[in-house]
Amino acid sequence: MFIVFGLMFSNWAYFWQILLLPFMITILVENKPNNYLITALMPFLATIIFYSLGYFYGAWAVSWLAYLLIPLTAILEGKPVVEIKETDNN
């Protein structure tokens, strides 16, 4: 698909992202409920954001910030490790 679309439309900058689709689809299909779906997809989405901002807007200097979304989503989507238990002080 990548080569066909690239040759047909002569716009290789968009169509390299098709190469990431099989991996993203596998994560979507094989993922179990409540199993950190966004965190699993974020490396691919961050790469797409990084290259898209760089190619199309020339924003290479700030596009690396997209990779900060990976740990940020893991923190936000994660479950607390420490459980606080209330104790009865009576």
N, CA, C and O atoms as CSV, one atom per row, in Angstrom:
chain,resi,resn,atom,element,x,y,z
A,1,MET,N,N,0.814,-1.182,0.000
A,1,MET,CA,C,0.000,0.000,0.000
A,1,MET,C,C,0.865,1.256,0.000
A,1,MET,O,O,0.569,2.231,-0.691
A,2,PHE,N,N,1.935,1.217,0.784
A,2,PHE,CA,C,2.807,2.374,0.899
A,2,PHE,C,C,3.382,2.757,-0.462
A,2,PHE,O,O,3.353,3.927,-0.842
A,3,ILE,N,N,3.899,1.788,-1.184
A,3,ILE,CA,C,4.504,2.061,-2.487
A,3,ILE,C,C,3.449,2.477,-3.503
A,3,ILE,O,O,3.672,3.397,-4.290
A,4,VAL,N,N,2.301,1.806,-3.490
A,4,VAL,CA,C,1.238,2.125,-4.448
A,4,VAL,C,C,0.731,3.557,-4.239
A,4,VAL,O,O,0.641,4.333,-5.191
A,5,PHE,N,N,0.400,3.902,-2.986
A,5,PHE,CA,C,-0.083,5.259,-2.711
A,5,PHE,C,C,1.002,6.300,-2.955
A,5,PHE,O,O,0.720,7.388,-3.456
A,6,GLY,N,N,2.224,5.973,-2.607
A,6,GLY,CA,C,3.313,6.917,-2.832
A,6,GLY,C,C,3.533,7.207,-4.305
A,6,GLY,O,O,3.784,8.351,-4.685
A,7,LEU,N,N,3.440,6.188,-5.128
A,7,LEU,CA,C,3.609,6.381,-6.562
A,7,LEU,C,C,2.402,7.067,-7.197
A,7,LEU,O,O,2.551,7.882,-8.107
A,8,MET,N,N,1.212,6.733,-6.713
A,8,MET,CA,C,0.001,7.325,-7.287
A,8,MET,C,C,-0.118,8.812,-6.975
A,8,MET,O,O,-0.465,9.613,-7.843
A,9,PHE,N,N,0.173,9.172,-5.728
A,9,PHE,CA,C,-0.069,10.543,-5.299
A,9,PHE,C,C,1.207,11.371,-5.132
A,9,PHE,O,O,1.131,12.577,-4.898
A,10,SER,N,N,2.357,10.750,-5.248
A,10,SER,CA,C,3.661,11.415,-5.116
A,10,SER,C,C,3.766,12.238,-3.843
A,10,SER,O,O,4.343,13.325,-3.839
A,11,ASN,N,N,3.213,11.721,-2.783
A,11,ASN,CA,C,3.288,12.409,-1.510
A,11,ASN,C,C,3.721,11.408,-0.447
A,11,ASN,O,O,2.910,10.913,0.336
A,12,TRP,N,N,4.998,11.127,-0.440
A,12,TRP,CA,C,5.546,10.103,0.431
A,12,TRP,C,C,5.479,10.496,1.895
A,12,TRP,O,O,5.454,9.620,2.760
A,13,ALA,N,N,5.450,11.769,2.195
A,13,ALA,CA,C,5.470,12.225,3.589
A,13,ALA,C,C,4.245,11.758,4.364
A,13,ALA,O,O,4.344,11.491,5.562
A,14,TYR,N,N,3.103,11.656,3.713
A,14,TYR,CA,C,1.896,11.179,4.387
A,14,TYR,C,C,1.862,9.656,4.474
A,14,TYR,O,O,1.466,9.104,5.500
A,15,PHE,N,N,2.260,8.997,3.445
A,15,PHE,CA,C,1.977,7.575,3.308
A,15,PHE,C,C,2.936,6.660,4.043
A,15,PHE,O,O,2.679,5.458,4.114
A,16,TRP,N,N,4.037,7.171,4.598
A,16,TRP,CA,C,4.899,6.301,5.407
A,16,TRP,C,C,4.170,5.886,6.678
A,16,TRP,O,O,4.506,4.872,7.289
A,17,GLN,N,N,3.179,6.667,7.072
A,17,GLN,CA,C,2.436,6.353,8.294
A,17,GLN,C,C,1.600,5.080,8.137
A,17,GLN,O,O,1.195,4.477,9.130
A,18,ILE,N,N,1.345,4.677,6.903
A,18,ILE,CA,C,0.620,3.428,6.652
A,18,ILE,C,C,1.410,2.234,7.175
A,18,ILE,O,O,0.824,1.211,7.531
A,19,LEU,N,N,2.725,2.353,7.224
A,19,LEU,CA,C,3.555,1.260,7.716
A,19,LEU,C,C,3.325,0.979,9.203
A,19,LEU,O,O,3.615,-0.117,9.682
A,20,LEU,N,N,2.813,1.951,9.916
A,20,LEU,CA,C,2.535,1.765,11.341
A,20,LEU,C,C,1.179,1.110,11.600
A,20,LEU,O,O,0.925,0.622,12.701
A,21,LEU,N,N,0.322,1.097,10.604
A,21,LEU,CA,C,-1.041,0.582,10.786
A,21,LEU,C,C,-1.123,-0.877,11.248
A,21,LEU,O,O,-1.907,-1.161,12.153
A,22,PRO,N,N,-0.361,-1.814,10.682
A,22,PRO,CA,C,-0.491,-3.203,11.156
A,22,PRO,C,C,-0.212,-3.356,12.648
A,22,PRO,O,O,-0.873,-4.141,13.328
A,23,PHE,N,N,0.760,-2.612,13.152
A,23,PHE,CA,C,1.085,-2.698,14.566
A,23,PHE,C,C,-0.020,-2.094,15.424
A,23,PHE,O,O,-0.367,-2.627,16.478
A,24,MET,N,N,-0.563,-0.979,14.961
A,24,MET,CA,C,-1.631,-0.330,15.711
A,24,MET,C,C,-2.911,-1.169,15.692
A,24,MET,O,O,-3.617,-1.247,16.697
A,25,ILE,N,N,-3.203,-1.783,14.572
A,25,ILE,CA,C,-4.395,-2.627,14.466
A,25,ILE,C,C,-4.249,-3.857,15.361
A,25,ILE,O,O,-5.217,-4.284,15.990
A,26,THR,N,N,-3.052,-4.425,15.420
A,26,THR,CA,C,-2.822,-5.578,16.291
A,26,THR,C,C,-3.058,-5.217,17.750
A,26,THR,O,O,-3.651,-5.993,18.499
A,27,ILE,N,N,-2.596,-4.044,18.150
A,27,ILE,CA,C,-2.821,-3.605,19.529
A,27,ILE,C,C,-4.312,-3.425,19.785
A,27,ILE,O,O,-4.810,-3.821,20.839
A,28,LEU,N,N,-5.026,-2.837,18.839
A,28,LEU,CA,C,-6.465,-2.632,19.008
A,28,LEU,C,C,-7.231,-3.949,19.092
A,28,LEU,O,O,-8.160,-4.079,19.889
A,29,VAL,N,N,-6.846,-4.922,18.276
A,29,VAL,CA,C,-7.564,-6.200,18.228
A,29,VAL,C,C,-7.228,-7.079,19.430
A,29,VAL,O,O,-8.114,-7.704,20.012
A,30,GLU,N,N,-5.962,-7.125,19.797
A,30,GLU,CA,C,-5.516,-8.039,20.850
A,30,GLU,C,C,-5.632,-7.464,22.255
A,30,GLU,O,O,-5.426,-8.188,23.230
A,31,ASN,N,N,-5.952,-6.197,22.380
A,31,ASN,CA,C,-5.998,-5.566,23.690
A,31,ASN,C,C,-7.217,-6.016,24.475
A,31,ASN,O,O,-8.324,-6.087,23.942
A,32,LYS,N,N,-7.002,-6.319,25.740
A,32,LYS,CA,C,-8.095,-6.706,26.623
A,32,LYS,C,C,-8.671,-5.449,27.270
A,32,LYS,O,O,-7.981,-4.433,27.363
A,33,PRO,N,N,-9.906,-5.502,27.711
A,33,PRO,CA,C,-10.506,-4.328,28.361
A,33,PRO,C,C,-9.692,-3.879,29.572
A,33,PRO,O,O,-9.147,-4.701,30.308
A,34,ASN,N,N,-9.619,-2.575,29.764
A,34,ASN,CA,C,-8.880,-1.967,30.870
A,34,ASN,C,C,-7.406,-2.371,30.883
A,34,ASN,O,O,-6.829,-2.585,31.949
A,35,ASN,N,N,-6.810,-2.473,29.722
A,35,ASN,CA,C,-5.418,-2.919,29.642
A,35,ASN,C,C,-4.525,-1.850,29.013
A,35,ASN,O,O,-3.673,-2.175,28.186
A,36,TYR,N,N,-4.701,-0.605,29.383
A,36,TYR,CA,C,-3.826,0.487,28.975
A,36,TYR,C,C,-3.745,0.646,27.460
A,36,TYR,O,O,-2.650,0.663,26.896
A,37,LEU,N,N,-4.876,0.760,26.809
A,37,LEU,CA,C,-4.927,0.879,25.351
A,37,LEU,C,C,-4.235,2.137,24.852
A,37,LEU,O,O,-3.437,2.074,23.916
A,38,ILE,N,N,-4.528,3.277,25.463
A,38,ILE,CA,C,-3.937,4.545,25.011
A,38,ILE,C,C,-2.426,4.525,25.199
A,38,ILE,O,O,-1.686,5.005,24.340
A,39,THR,N,N,-1.969,3.977,26.310
A,39,THR,CA,C,-0.528,3.893,26.566
A,39,THR,C,C,0.153,2.996,25.533
A,39,THR,O,O,1.271,3.285,25.105
A,40,ALA,N,N,-0.499,1.931,25.136
A,40,ALA,CA,C,0.078,1.027,24.136
A,40,ALA,C,C,0.174,1.679,22.758
A,40,ALA,O,O,1.117,1.417,22.012
A,41,LEU,N,N,-0.787,2.519,22.422
A,41,LEU,CA,C,-0.793,3.175,21.114
A,41,LEU,C,C,0.050,4.453,21.073
A,41,LEU,O,O,0.406,4.919,19.990
A,42,MET,N,N,0.367,5.015,22.216
A,42,MET,CA,C,1.002,6.327,22.253
A,42,MET,C,C,2.375,6.397,21.576
A,42,MET,O,O,2.661,7.432,20.975
A,43,PRO,N,N,3.241,5.390,21.623
A,43,PRO,CA,C,4.504,5.511,20.871
A,43,PRO,C,C,4.284,5.719,19.374
A,43,PRO,O,O,5.020,6.473,18.737
A,44,PHE,N,N,3.283,5.061,18.816
A,44,PHE,CA,C,2.989,5.222,17.394
A,44,PHE,C,C,2.391,6.597,17.116
A,44,PHE,O,O,2.760,7.263,16.149
A,45,LEU,N,N,1.467,7.010,17.971
A,45,LEU,CA,C,0.851,8.323,17.791
A,45,LEU,C,C,1.869,9.446,17.985
A,45,LEU,O,O,1.826,10.448,17.272
A,46,ALA,N,N,2.778,9.288,18.937
A,46,ALA,CA,C,3.814,10.298,19.159
A,46,ALA,C,C,4.742,10.398,17.951
A,46,ALA,O,O,5.151,11.496,17.574
A,47,THR,N,N,5.076,9.269,17.349
A,47,THR,CA,C,5.920,9.286,16.152
A,47,THR,C,C,5.213,9.967,14.993
A,47,THR,O,O,5.834,10.737,14.260
A,48,ILE,N,N,3.930,9.698,14.814
A,48,ILE,CA,C,3.157,10.350,13.755
A,48,ILE,C,C,3.093,11.855,13.997
A,48,ILE,O,O,3.266,12.642,13.066
A,49,ILE,N,N,2.845,12.255,15.235
A,49,ILE,CA,C,2.806,13.684,15.558
A,49,ILE,C,C,4.160,14.331,15.323
A,49,ILE,O,O,4.234,15.421,14.755
A,50,PHE,N,N,5.232,13.674,15.752
A,50,PHE,CA,C,6.587,14.210,15.605
A,50,PHE,C,C,6.932,14.480,14.139
A,50,PHE,O,O,7.344,15.584,13.782
A,51,TYR,N,N,6.759,13.468,13.302
A,51,TYR,CA,C,7.114,13.644,11.899
A,51,TYR,C,C,6.148,14.560,11.153
A,51,TYR,O,O,6.560,15.285,10.247
A,52,SER,N,N,4.876,14.534,11.521
A,52,SER,CA,C,3.923,15.419,10.855
A,52,SER,C,C,4.220,16.880,11.155
A,52,SER,O,O,4.200,17.715,10.251
A,53,LEU,N,N,4.493,17.194,12.408
A,53,LEU,CA,C,4.847,18.582,12.741
A,53,LEU,C,C,6.143,19.001,12.066
A,53,LEU,O,O,6.275,20.140,11.619
A,54,GLY,N,N,7.097,18.085,11.989
A,54,GLY,CA,C,8.376,18.400,11.357
A,54,GLY,C,C,8.277,18.571,9.855
A,54,GLY,O,O,8.787,19.547,9.304
A,55,TYR,N,N,7.629,17.635,9.188
A,55,TYR,CA,C,7.523,17.690,7.721
A,55,TYR,C,C,6.675,18.860,7.242
A,55,TYR,O,O,7.088,19.619,6.364
A,56,PHE,N,N,5.514,18.998,7.809
A,56,PHE,CA,C,4.529,19.913,7.241
A,56,PHE,C,C,4.600,21.331,7.788
A,56,PHE,O,O,4.196,22.282,7.117
A,57,TYR,N,N,5.112,21.473,9.007
A,57,TYR,CA,C,5.177,22.808,9.594
A,57,TYR,C,C,6.608,23.264,9.883
A,57,TYR,O,O,6.825,24.402,10.299
A,58,GLY,N,N,7.573,22.390,9.668
A,58,GLY,CA,C,8.959,22.734,9.928
A,58,GLY,C,C,9.236,22.964,11.410
A,58,GLY,O,O,10.190,23.656,11.767
A,59,ALA,N,N,8.418,22.394,12.258
A,59,ALA,CA,C,8.534,22.614,13.700
A,59,ALA,C,C,9.352,21.514,14.361
A,59,ALA,O,O,8.927,20.944,15.366
A,60,TRP,N,N,10.504,21.214,13.815
A,60,TRP,CA,C,11.348,20.159,14.368
A,60,TRP,C,C,11.818,20.501,15.782
A,60,TRP,O,O,11.997,19.609,16.612
A,61,ALA,N,N,12.014,21.775,16.051
A,61,ALA,CA,C,12.545,22.187,17.354
A,61,ALA,C,C,11.591,21.881,18.501
A,61,ALA,O,O,12.036,21.633,19.621
A,62,VAL,N,N,10.310,21.894,18.244
A,62,VAL,CA,C,9.342,21.632,19.309
A,62,VAL,C,C,8.596,20.307,19.131
A,62,VAL,O,O,7.891,19.872,20.042
A,63,SER,N,N,8.741,19.673,17.991
A,63,SER,CA,C,7.963,18.456,17.753
A,63,SER,C,C,8.423,17.286,18.620
A,63,SER,O,O,7.669,16.333,18.813
A,64,TRP,N,N,9.639,17.341,19.143
A,64,TRP,CA,C,10.104,16.266,20.026
A,64,TRP,C,C,9.264,16.186,21.297
A,64,TRP,O,O,9.256,15.156,21.971
A,65,LEU,N,N,8.561,17.260,21.625
A,65,LEU,CA,C,7.703,17.252,22.812
A,65,LEU,C,C,6.585,16.219,22.704
A,65,LEU,O,O,5.998,15.824,23.712
A,66,ALA,N,N,6.297,15.791,21.496
A,66,ALA,CA,C,5.268,14.752,21.316
A,66,ALA,C,C,5.657,13.472,22.034
A,66,ALA,O,O,4.784,12.725,22.476
A,67,TYR,N,N,6.957,13.204,22.159
A,67,TYR,CA,C,7.391,11.987,22.845
A,67,TYR,C,C,7.177,12.059,24.351
A,67,TYR,O,O,7.231,11.034,25.031
A,68,LEU,N,N,6.938,13.241,24.877
A,68,LEU,CA,C,6.601,13.353,26.297
A,68,LEU,C,C,5.186,12.857,26.576
A,68,LEU,O,O,4.817,12.630,27.728
A,69,LEU,N,N,4.405,12.692,25.526
A,69,LEU,CA,C,3.056,12.151,25.705
A,69,LEU,C,C,3.080,10.687,26.147
A,69,LEU,O,O,2.127,10.220,26.769
A,70,ILE,N,N,4.142,9.967,25.839
A,70,ILE,CA,C,4.217,8.543,26.188
A,70,ILE,C,C,4.213,8.360,27.710
A,70,ILE,O,O,3.333,7.670,28.225
A,71,PRO,N,N,5.159,8.951,28.449
A,71,PRO,CA,C,5.084,8.765,29.905
A,71,PRO,C,C,3.894,9.495,30.530
A,71,PRO,O,O,3.360,9.054,31.548
A,72,LEU,N,N,3.482,10.597,29.930
A,72,LEU,CA,C,2.355,11.342,30.479
A,72,LEU,C,C,1.077,10.507,30.443
A,72,LEU,O,O,0.329,10.473,31.421
A,73,THR,N,N,0.827,9.839,29.331
A,73,THR,CA,C,-0.378,8.999,29.256
A,73,THR,C,C,-0.261,7.781,30.162
A,73,THR,O,O,-1.258,7.323,30.720
A,74,ALA,N,N,0.944,7.259,30.310
A,74,ALA,CA,C,1.125,6.125,31.225
A,74,ALA,C,C,0.820,6.536,32.656
A,74,ALA,O,O,0.221,5.773,33.414
A,75,ILE,N,N,1.235,7.748,33.027
A,75,ILE,CA,C,0.950,8.236,34.375
A,75,ILE,C,C,-0.546,8.476,34.558
A,75,ILE,O,O,-1.120,8.094,35.579
A,76,LEU,N,N,-1.172,9.103,33.577
A,76,LEU,CA,C,-2.583,9.428,33.698
A,76,LEU,C,C,-3.483,8.198,33.600
A,76,LEU,O,O,-4.532,8.141,34.241
A,77,GLU,N,N,-3.079,7.224,32.806
A,77,GLU,CA,C,-3.900,6.030,32.620
A,77,GLU,C,C,-3.597,4.951,33.660
A,77,GLU,O,O,-4.367,4.004,33.821
A,78,GLY,N,N,-2.485,5.096,34.356
A,78,GLY,CA,C,-2.064,4.074,35.308
A,78,GLY,C,C,-2.934,4.009,36.541
A,78,GLY,O,O,-3.664,4.940,36.878
A,79,LYS,N,N,-2.828,2.882,37.191
A,79,LYS,CA,C,-3.554,2.673,38.434
A,79,LYS,C,C,-2.598,2.956,39.587
A,79,LYS,O,O,-1.394,2.735,39.462
A,80,PRO,N,N,-3.115,3.434,40.688
A,80,PRO,CA,C,-2.215,3.710,41.807
A,80,PRO,C,C,-1.585,2.423,42.329
A,80,PRO,O,O,-2.249,1.394,42.444
A,81,VAL,N,N,-0.315,2.496,42.637
A,81,VAL,CA,C,0.416,1.326,43.114
A,81,VAL,C,C,0.185,1.139,44.614
A,81,VAL,O,O,0.048,0.015,45.096
A,82,VAL,N,N,0.146,2.224,45.323
A,82,VAL,CA,C,-0.023,2.172,46.771
A,82,VAL,C,C,-1.489,2.406,47.120
A,82,VAL,O,O,-2.091,3.395,46.704
A,83,GLU,N,N,-2.030,1.511,47.864
A,83,GLU,CA,C,-3.401,1.661,48.325
A,83,GLU,C,C,-3.387,2.196,49.744
A,83,GLU,O,O,-2.670,1.676,50.599
A,84,ILE,N,N,-4.168,3.222,49.997
A,84,ILE,CA,C,-4.238,3.797,51.328
A,84,ILE,C,C,-5.401,3.151,52.055
A,84,ILE,O,O,-6.544,3.208,51.602
A,85,LYS,N,N,-5.102,2.548,53.169
A,85,LYS,CA,C,-6.149,1.882,53.957
A,85,LYS,C,C,-6.433,2.736,55.184
A,85,LYS,O,O,-5.521,3.225,55.850
A,86,GLU,N,N,-7.681,2.898,55.455
A,86,GLU,CA,C,-8.067,3.643,56.633
A,86,GLU,C,C,-7.999,2.730,57.859
A,86,GLU,O,O,-8.418,1.573,57.819
A,87,THR,N,N,-7.477,3.263,58.909
A,87,THR,CA,C,-7.397,2.481,60.145
A,87,THR,C,C,-8.319,3.098,61.192
A,87,THR,O,O,-8.541,4.309,61.211
A,88,ASP,N,N,-8.828,2.275,62.027
A,88,ASP,CA,C,-9.698,2.744,63.096
A,88,ASP,C,C,-8.831,3.020,64.325
A,88,ASP,O,O,-8.213,2.104,64.867
A,89,ASN,N,N,-8.785,4.248,64.754
A,89,ASN,CA,C,-7.925,4.656,65.858
A,89,ASN,C,C,-8.608,4.545,67.217
A,89,ASN,O,O,-8.082,5.067,68.199
A,90,ASN,N,N,-9.711,3.912,67.305
A,90,ASN,CA,C,-10.417,3.794,68.591
A,90,ASN,C,C,-9.905,2.645,69.386
A,90,ASN,O,O,-10.384,2.398,70.493
